[in-house]
Amino acid sequence: MRVIRHRRSIPALAALAAAAVAAPVLLAAAPAAARPHDGRLAKELVEEVTARGAHRHLARFQQIADANGGNRAAGTPGHAASAAYVHDTLKKAGYQVSYQDFDIYEARTKTEKTTVLGAEPRELTTAAFSLTPSTPAGGLTAPLALARVDETPGCDADDYPAGAFNGKIALVKRGSCTFFEKQRAAAAAGAIGLIVYNHSGTTPVHGSFSSPTEGTIPSAGITLADGQALTEAAGRGEVSVRLEVDQEHLRKTTRNVIAETRGGRADRIVTVGAHLDSVKEGPGINDNGSGSAGLLEVALKLAEETRGKGRQPAHKVRFAWWSAEELGLLGSRHYVAQLSEQQKKDIALYLNFDMIASPNPVQFVYDGDDSDKQGAGPGPAGSAQIEALINGFLDRKGKPHEGTDFDGRSDYGPFIANGIPAGGTFTGAEGVKTAEQARRYGGTAGTAYDPNYHGAGDDLKNIDLKAFDTNLDVIAHAVGTYAQDLRSLGT
C-alpha cells in the first residue's frame, strides 16, 4: 500500500480557497505559449493527490446524505446539496463553474412481480424498470419467448426470429446495448412485455428509460440465476409467466455541475466526468461519491499547480459531475445532446470514473481496443491509446489490472456514441470476485466486488482506501498528461 503523505489542514485549504477568490487571474490563459510537455504536471499531481485528501469530500457527501433522508438521489435535496458543495468549492478555487438544469422523471413503483405459472407457481425477485409502462390490472400472462444470446443479446432484429414473439413476453440477457434498444427490438418483434435477466451477480437487473415516452412495453429485470433457470425450462417446453408492474411517474428538475480551466486550447478539451447522484436506497459513497470526490480533489490540486507555479494547461480541462446517471445516464446524455457538432469535435477525449473504491475491489480499466473480445467492440479512435496510457501507468506502479467492457452502464456511453474517445477505471459493482482475482488483488472470492451496491450500506465504511488511492493516482496522471500533451492519442 502506498504511504499516505501528510496533507494540508482544512483551515489551510480554506485559506488557499479564500486567496483564490481574491486572485481572479487563477487559471487565466498564460500570456506566453504553454511549455512543452515534460511530464512534470502529471508527476506533481500524482504526488499531491491522495486518498486522505479526498476522503474529506466523501465525509461531506455522507453528512449531506445523513441530513437528507439517507440518500443523494437526483431530484432530491441530498443531490442538490451535493451539487452546491462541488460548485461552491470549485468556484472558490477559481474555476469557471456552471449548473446545467434539466428535467427528469421519478418512478414510484407500487407493484413489481414476475410469477412462473404451472402446477406449482413461483414468484421471482423482480425489479420494474424505471419509467416503464404499467401492465393492465392483473398483469400480463403469456408464454416466454427467448431472444438469441450472442455478443449483443437482444439488441438487433435478428435476435428475434420472425413470428416467434407475437403476443409473448420476451426474455433477454443483459449486455452490450441499452435497455431502450432491447425493448424497442422486442416490441418491434411483437412482444407484449420484456424481462431482462442479469449477466452477473445475484441481484435483479435495475433497468431504466430516460423518460416515460421511451417505454413502449412493460419491462422488468430478474437475476442471472432465475434467467438461466427460465432459459433451461423453456428449452424443455413452453413456459408461461405473469408479469405485473404498476408505476407512477412524476416530473422533477436536477442539474449537472460543469467546471473548466480558464486557460488552455478550447478546441482540444480534456473532459473528465463522474456521476454525483446516488440511488434512493443509500448515500452512494462508493457509487459514486468515490469518483466524484476523486475528480474534485484532482481539480483542486490542478488549480494549486496552475496558480502557484504558473503552469497553465495547454488544453482546457473540463470537469463534470453528472446527475441522474442512476436513472439511465440522463445527465451525460443531456449534456452531449446539447452540444453542437463543432462542440463535440472540440472534445479531445472523455475520461470516466464510476465506483473507484469498492470494498472487495478489482482494478478494471475500460477495454478501449477490445483486446478482451468481450461484449461491445472497441471505442472510438483514441480509446485504445487511453487504455494504454492507464495500463502503462499502473504497470509502472506495480499494480495489477484487467480490462472491462464498454457495456453502456456508465457515463462514457453518450460520448462513445458520438465518436469521442473514452476511457477510465472501475473497481466493480455487483459482479462476483473470482478465485483468480482474489489471488491477484486480495479480498474474498465468491463475494461481490461491492456487497453494498445500490444499498443502504454504501456508506463511508464501504470503501477501500487502497483502491481509492490507486485510482486517484490514475485520474491525476491522466489529467496531468492530457492537459499538457495529447499526442499519445494518435488522433
N, C-alpha and C positions, 0 to 999 in steps of 0.2 A: 504494500500500500504506500502510495506517495505521501511523504511527510507534508502535513498541512501547516503552511507557514503562518507566522503571526500576522494578523490583519490590523488595519487601521481601526480605531474605535469608532462607534456610531457617532459620538459628538464630532470627531474629526471629519467623518464623511459629511456630516451636516454642515460643517464649516466650509468644506470644499464646495458643496452644493450652493451655499449662500454666495460664495465667491464667484461661482459660475453665473449667477443671476446678475451680479454687478459687472460682469465682463462679457458683454454681448458679442464680442468677437470670437468666442469659443466656437470651434468648428467652422469658422468662416473660411472662405476659399483663400488659400495661400496666394500671395501676390506673385510668387515665383513658381516655376514648374515644379511638379512633385518630384521628389528624389527618386532615382532608380530603385527598384525593389532590391533590398538586400536581406530580407527575412527578419530584420530586427523587430518590426512591429509585431509580427506573429509570435516571435520568441518572447517578447516582453509581455504581451497579453497572456500567453500561457503561464508565464511566471506569476503574474499578478492575480489571475482569476483562480479562486479555489472554492471548494465546497463550503468551507466555513464562511467565506464571504457571502456566498449566495444563499446560505441557509437562512439568513435573516429575512429574505423575501418569502421563503417557504413559511416561516413562522408568521409573517404578516398575513399570508393567504389563509393560514389556519385560523388566526384571530378573526379575520373577516368572515369565514365560514361559521365559526362558533357564534358570532354575533348576528348571523342572518339565517337561522334555521338549519344550520349544518351543511350548507352547500354554497356553491358559487355558479349555479347553472345560468345559462343565457336567459336574459329577460327577467332575472331576479335581482333584488337588492344586493345579494352577495357578489354577483358578477359586476354590477355597476360600481360597487366599492373597489373591487379588484382592478377594474379598468381605470378608475380615478387614481388609485395608488401608482400604477405603472405610468400613466400620463403625467402626473404631477412630479414624480421622481425624475423622469427624463427631461421634462421642461426645465427643472432646476439645474440639470446638468448641461443645458444649452442646446438640446436638440430642437429641431422643428417638429412639433408634435401636433397631431390632429386626431379627432374622432371621426369615424365613418359609421353613421347610423343606417340601419336597415330593419325591415320588418321580418319577424319570424312568427311561427305559429306554435303554440303549446298544445300538446296532445294529452288529454286526460282520459285514460283508459278505464273503462268500467268492467269490461269482460274481455278475457283473452284465454281461449280454451281450445284445445285440439283433443278430440276423442276418437280412438281407434275402435271401430264398430265390429261386432261379431258376437259369438256366443258369450264371450267374457270381455265386455267393453273395458278399455283402459284409457286413462287420461294422461296426456303428455305435458311436461313442463313447456309452457308456451309464452312467447313474448310478442305481442302485437307490434307490428311496425308502427313507428311514429308517423302520424298523418295518413294512415291507411283508411280507405273507405270501411265502413262497418258492414257486417253481414246483415241480412234480414233477421228479424226476430226469430229465435230458434236456431239460427246458424245456417250454414251451407252443408248439405250432406251429399257426398259424391264420391265416386271411386278416385283413387290416386292414379296419376299418370307421371312417369319418371322422365325427366329431361336427361339428355345424354350427359355423362360426366367425362369431360376432357380437360384440356388446359384452360378452357374458358367455359366452365359449366353453365348451361342455361342462358348464355349471353347472346347467342345467334339463332336465327330462324331454323337453321338445320339441326339444332339441338332438340327440336320439337317435331317429330315425324307427322306428316300431314294427316289430319283427321283423328289422331290419337288423343288429342287433348280437348276436343269439343265437349263442353259440359262437365269437365272433370277438374280436379284440384291438382295443380302441378307441384311436384316435389323436386326441388332443385338444390344442388350443393352450393354452398357459399364459395366465392372466389372470383378474382380477375376483373369483373365489371361491377358496375353499381347495382344497387337493389332496384333502382328505377329501370335500368336496362333489362334486368332479369324479368321484372314484372311486365314490362312492355312486350317483350318477346313471348312470354307465356300467354298474355291476353290476346296477342295477335294470332296465336295458335288455337284460340278458342277456350282457354282455361277460364274457369269462373272464380278461382281462388289460387293463392300462391303460398306454399310453405317452403321455407329455405332452411336447410339444416347446416350446422356449423362444420367447418373444415378442421377444427382442432378444439382442445379443451373440453370442459364439462358443462358449460353454460349454453343456454339457447342463444341464437342469433338475435341481436338487438339492432334491427334494421330501421331505416327511416327514409322518408321522402322529404324534399325541400319545402313543399307546400301541399295543402290538400288537393290542389289541382293536378299534381303529379300522380296521385294514387288513382288507379282505374279499377282494380280488383282487390278484394280483401286479402291482406298479406300478413304473414306472421313467421316467426322463427322458432326452431326447436334445436335440440342438442345434436352433436355428432352421433352419439350412441343411438338416439332414437331415430335419426335419419337413416343410419345404417341398418337398424332393425326393420324399418319400414321397407327399405330397398330390398332386403333379403326376402321379406314376406311377399312383396309384390312379384318377386321372381318366381314364386311358387303358385301364385294365383291372384285374383283380384282382391284388393284391399280398399275398403271404404272408410272414410273418416267424416267427422262432423267438425267444421271449423266455425268457431263463434268469436266474433270481435264486435265490441261496442265501444266507440271512441268519440269524444267531443274535441273540437278544435277551436282554440282561442288565439287571436292575433295580439302580438306584443312587439316592442321595439328593443333592439340591443345595438351594440356598437363594437367595431374593431378599434384598436389603437395603433396608429402608424407614426413612427418616428424616424427621421433621417438626418444624416450629417448635412451641415450647410455647405461643406466643401466636397470636391470630387466631381468627376465627369458624370453628368446627368444622362448621358446616352449609353452608359455601361454600368448599370446599377446592380450592386450586390444586395440581394433581398434575402432576409433571414426571418423565419417565422415559427411560431408555436401557438397552439390554441390555449386561451386563457380560461375558458369555461369548463366547469365540471359537470357531471351528471347530477340529477337531483338527489340521488341516493347517498351522496357523500361529499366531503370537502375537496376531493380531487387534488391531493397534494403530489402524488406521483403523476396522475393523469388529469391535467397536465401542468400542475404547479411546477414540476421539475423543469420542463422545457421553458416555461415562462420565466422562472427565476434565473435559469441559466442565461437566457437571452438578455435579461435585464442587467445582470451583473457584467456580462461581456460589454454591453453598451456603455455602462458607466465607466468601465476601465478604458474603453476606447476613447471616451471623452477626456479622461485624465491624460492619456497619452497624447492626444492631439492638442490639448490645451497646454500641457506642461512642457512638451518637448517640440512643439511646432511641427509635428509630423502629420501634415494633412493627408487624408486618404487620396489616392489618385482617382479612385472611383467612389461615387456616392454609395454609402451603405444605408439601406432602408430596413429597419426592424419592424416586424408586425406581430401583434398579439390578436389572434383571430377569436371571434365569438362564434358560438353555435356550431362548432365542429361536431359536438356530440349529437347534433340534430341532422347531420348529413353534410359536413364541410361547408355550411352555409356562409360563414364569414369570408373564407377564402374564395369561394365561388362568386360571391357578390363582388368582392374586390376585383377579381380578374375580369368579370363581366363588364365592369365599369371602365376598363382601360380601352383606349383607342388602339388600333393596330400598331401605330408608332410607339405608343407607350409600352406595349408588350415587347416590341423589338428592343426597346431601351433597357429591358431587364436582362442582364447577362446570365444570371443563374438564380436558382432558388434553393435555399438550404432549409430543411425542416427538422425540428427536434420535438418529438412527442413521446413522453414516457422515457426518461433517461436515468431513472434512479430506482428501478424495480427491485423489490427486496430479495428476489431469487433470480438475479439477472443473467442474461446472456448479452454479449456485446454484438448487436446486429448493426450492419451497415447496408444501406439500400443498394441493391444489386443493379447499378446503372448500366452495366454491359450485358446483363442477362447470362453471365457465365454459369450461374447455377441451374439455368434451364428450368426454372420453376414458375408457373403461373404466367403473369404478363411478360411481354417481351422487354427489350432494353428501353431505357428512357431516351428522350431526345438527344441529339448530338451534343456532346459535352458532359452528359451524365456519367459516362464511363470514366472520364477524367476526374470528376468529383469523387467518385468512389475510390479511384486510385490514390488521390491525394489523402483521403481519410485513412485508407488502409495503410498507406506508407507511413503516415504519422503514428498510427497505432503499432505498426511493426517496429518502428524506431524506439518506441516506449516499452517494447516487450509485452504488449497487451494482446491476448488472443482475441479473435473476432471472426465473424462469419456473415454471409450475405442474408438479406431478407428481401422478399419480393415487393415490387411496387404493386401492392394488391388493392390500392384505392381507398385504404382505410384512414388516411390522414391528409393533411392539407397540401401536400405536394400534388395531389390529383388534378386540380384545376390548372396548375402551371404546366404539368406534363401534357395535358390535353391541348394546350395552346403552344406546344413546341418549345417550351422553356426548359433548359436542362436543370435537373434537380438531383438532390442527394441529401444525406443526413444520417442520423443514428437513432437507435431504438433499443430498449433493453427488455422488451417483452411484455405481453399483457396476459390473456387467459390461456395462451399456449402452455403446454406441459414440458418441463425440462427433461431431456433425455439423460440416460446414464453417461453417455459420452460428453454431453455438455456439462454435467456435474463434475466430471474428471477435469475438464478444461478450465471451468470458471469457478468451481466450488459450488456450494449451495446444495439443494435437495432434489435428486432425481424423482420423477413421478409426481411432482408438485408444480403448480402453475408458476410462471415467472412472477406474476403478481397475484397472489391468492385473494387480495382485496380489490381486484379490478372491478370498477363500477359499483363499489360498495361503500358502506359507512366506514369501514376500516381503512380506507385510503386516506390516512391522516399523517401527521408529522412523524409518527412512529413507523410508517410504512415505506421507508426509503432506505436505500443502501448508499451510504456516503462515498464508498469507494467507487462504485459505478458512477455516481453523480460527479465526482471529481474527474474521472476519466473523460466523461462526455463534455464537461465544461472545458477541458483542455482541447477537445476536438473542435468545439464551437470557436474558441479563442484562436486556435491555429487557422481554421478555415477563414474566419472573418479577417484576421490579420493578413493572411496571404492574399486573398482575393481583393481586399481593399486597396492593395498596392500593385497587384500583378495578376492579370487574367490570362497570361499567355499559355499556362498549362491546360486551359480548357480546350485549346486547339480548334476553336470555332471562329 
